[in-house]
Amino acid sequence: MGDVEVRLVGPGGLSAVDALVLAELVRELVAGGAALGWVEPPPVPEVVALFAEELTLAVAYVGLTPVGFGYWRRYARPTHRVNADIEKVAVSPKHQGRGVGRAMVSALIEAAREQGIEVLTLDVRGDNVRAAALYESLSFRRYGVLERFVAFGDDRYDKLLYALDLRAASKT
């Protein structure tokens, strides 16, 4: 994975070209059945607008080309804003299995610690075994399952709920 660099990008900090490249990556992955929350590939402007929102974004680059992204955002409720949720992590098929996802999620965890996040949560579609294994290897704890919750056409998948308590790590 030595040729991959992960950069944290603030709101509005992603170049227009990189946003378009990542939007096309999302469309490609969703067309291939990736569990990113869309049933059909989303319109490019929708994905580009997503990257401009208030979130902490990690982008993986090989050279000058973005090959993956992941992000978290704080919960909106005032009583929950000390916590954040990782909503999407995606890696180009050409770069999967090379530690890119691990590097991005690790960068997101470190950014969460630095920004005072207490608990980082995420959910995974039940058939996404590789993602679940990645999160568990990074000390996320599965705390629940919503059975047959995710609808993808006629198929139904469990939604696996994970959390990483960063308070415990900061006390030691």
C-alpha positions as CSV (number, residue, x, y, z in Angstrom):
1,M,0.0,0.0,0.0
2,G,3.0,2.3,-0.1
3,D,1.8,4.1,-3.2
4,V,-1.5,5.2,-1.5
5,E,-1.7,8.5,0.4
6,V,-4.8,9.3,2.6
7,R,-5.6,13.0,3.0
8,L,-8.3,14.5,5.3
9,V,-10.3,17.1,3.4
10,G,-12.6,19.6,5.1
11,P,-16.0,20.8,3.7
12,G,-15.5,22.4,0.3
13,G,-11.8,21.3,0.3
14,L,-12.1,18.6,-2.4
15,S,-11.3,19.9,-5.9
16,A,-14.0,19.8,-8.5
17,V,-12.1,17.3,-10.6
18,D,-11.5,14.9,-7.6
19,A,-15.2,15.2,-6.6
20,L,-16.2,14.2,-10.2
21,V,-13.7,11.3,-10.1
22,L,-15.1,10.0,-6.8
23,A,-18.7,10.5,-8.0
24,E,-18.0,8.3,-10.9
25,L,-16.4,5.7,-8.6
26,V,-19.6,5.7,-6.5
27,R,-21.7,5.2,-9.6
28,E,-19.4,2.3,-10.7
29,L,-19.5,0.6,-7.3
30,V,-23.3,1.0,-6.9
31,A,-23.8,-0.4,-10.4
32,G,-21.8,-3.4,-9.3
33,G,-24.0,-3.9,-6.2
34,A,-21.9,-2.1,-3.5
35,A,-23.6,-1.5,-0.2
36,L,-23.3,2.3,-0.2
37,G,-27.0,3.2,0.4
38,W,-28.2,3.6,-3.2
39,V,-30.1,1.1,-5.2
40,E,-29.2,2.7,-8.5
41,P,-26.1,4.8,-9.4
42,P,-26.8,8.3,-8.0
43,P,-26.6,11.3,-10.3
44,V,-23.1,12.9,-10.3
45,P,-24.4,16.2,-8.9
46,E,-25.9,14.4,-5.9
47,V,-22.6,12.8,-5.0
48,V,-20.6,16.0,-5.6
49,A,-23.1,17.9,-3.3
50,L,-22.5,15.2,-0.7
51,F,-18.8,15.9,-0.6
52,A,-19.5,19.6,0.0
53,E,-21.5,18.9,3.2
54,E,-20.2,19.4,6.7
55,L,-18.3,16.1,7.2
56,T,-14.8,14.8,7.9
57,L,-13.7,13.2,4.6
58,A,-10.7,11.0,4.0
59,V,-9.6,10.5,0.4
60,A,-7.1,7.9,-0.7
61,Y,-4.9,8.9,-3.6
62,V,-2.6,6.9,-5.9
63,G,-0.4,9.6,-7.3
64,L,-2.8,12.4,-8.2
65,T,-5.8,10.1,-8.7
66,P,-8.4,9.6,-5.9
67,V,-9.1,5.9,-5.5
68,G,-11.4,5.8,-2.5
69,F,-13.1,7.8,0.2
70,G,-14.7,7.5,3.6
71,Y,-16.3,10.0,5.9
72,W,-18.0,10.7,9.2
73,R,-20.3,13.4,10.3
74,R,-21.4,14.5,13.8
75,Y,-24.9,13.6,14.8
76,A,-27.3,16.5,14.3
77,R,-29.1,16.4,17.7
78,P,-27.4,18.7,20.3
79,T,-27.4,15.9,22.8
80,H,-25.7,13.6,20.3
81,R,-23.2,16.0,18.8
82,V,-20.3,14.6,20.8
83,N,-20.6,11.5,18.7
84,A,-20.3,10.8,14.9
85,D,-21.3,8.2,12.4
86,I,-19.2,6.8,9.5
87,E,-21.7,6.8,6.7
88,K,-19.7,5.6,3.7
89,V,-16.4,4.0,2.9
90,A,-15.7,3.1,-0.8
91,V,-12.5,1.9,-2.6
92,S,-12.0,1.4,-6.3
93,P,-12.2,-2.3,-7.2
94,K,-8.7,-2.0,-8.7
95,H,-7.4,-1.0,-5.2
96,Q,-9.5,-3.3,-2.9
97,G,-7.7,-5.8,-0.8
98,R,-4.5,-3.6,-0.5
99,G,-5.2,-1.9,2.8
100,V,-6.8,1.3,1.4
101,G,-10.0,1.0,3.3
102,R,-8.0,0.3,6.5
103,A,-5.9,3.4,6.0
104,M,-8.9,5.6,5.4
105,V,-10.9,4.3,8.4
106,S,-7.8,4.6,10.6
107,A,-7.4,8.2,9.5
108,L,-11.1,8.9,10.2
109,I,-10.7,7.3,13.7
110,E,-7.6,9.5,14.4
111,A,-9.5,12.6,13.2
112,A,-12.4,11.7,15.4
113,R,-10.1,11.5,18.4
114,E,-8.5,14.8,17.6
115,Q,-11.9,16.5,17.2
116,G,-13.2,15.2,20.6
117,I,-15.6,12.6,19.3
118,E,-16.6,10.2,22.1
119,V,-18.3,7.4,20.2
120,L,-17.9,6.6,16.5
121,T,-20.7,4.5,15.0
122,L,-21.4,2.9,11.7
123,D,-23.6,0.3,10.1
124,V,-22.8,-2.4,7.6
125,R,-25.1,-4.4,5.3
126,G,-25.1,-8.0,6.6
127,D,-23.6,-9.6,3.5
128,N,-20.6,-7.2,3.5
129,V,-18.4,-9.6,5.3
130,R,-15.1,-7.9,4.3
131,A,-16.2,-4.6,5.7
132,A,-17.5,-6.1,9.0
133,A,-14.1,-7.9,9.4
134,L,-12.2,-4.6,8.8
135,Y,-14.2,-2.7,11.4
136,E,-13.9,-5.5,13.9
137,S,-10.2,-5.6,13.4
138,L,-10.1,-1.9,14.1
139,S,-11.8,-2.5,17.5
140,F,-15.4,-1.6,16.5
141,R,-17.8,-3.6,18.6
142,R,-21.0,-4.9,17.1
143,Y,-23.8,-3.9,19.4
144,G,-26.9,-4.8,17.4
145,V,-28.6,-6.2,14.4
146,L,-31.7,-5.1,12.6
147,E,-32.8,-8.2,10.8
148,R,-33.9,-8.0,7.2
149,F,-33.8,-4.2,7.4
150,V,-32.0,-3.2,4.2
151,A,-34.1,-3.5,1.0
152,F,-32.3,-4.1,-2.2
153,G,-34.9,-5.0,-4.8
154,D,-36.7,-8.0,-3.5
155,D,-33.7,-9.0,-1.3
156,R,-33.5,-8.1,2.4
157,Y,-30.3,-7.9,4.4
158,D,-29.5,-7.5,8.0
159,K,-28.1,-4.1,9.2
160,L,-25.2,-4.7,11.5
161,L,-24.6,-1.9,14.0
162,Y,-21.1,-1.1,15.3
163,A,-19.5,1.4,17.7
164,L,-16.0,2.4,18.7
165,D,-15.9,4.1,22.1
166,L,-13.1,6.6,21.9
167,R,-13.5,7.7,25.5
168,A,-12.0,4.5,26.8
169,A,-9.0,4.9,24.6
170,S,-8.4,8.4,25.8
171,K,-8.5,7.5,29.5
172,T,-5.6,5.1,29.3
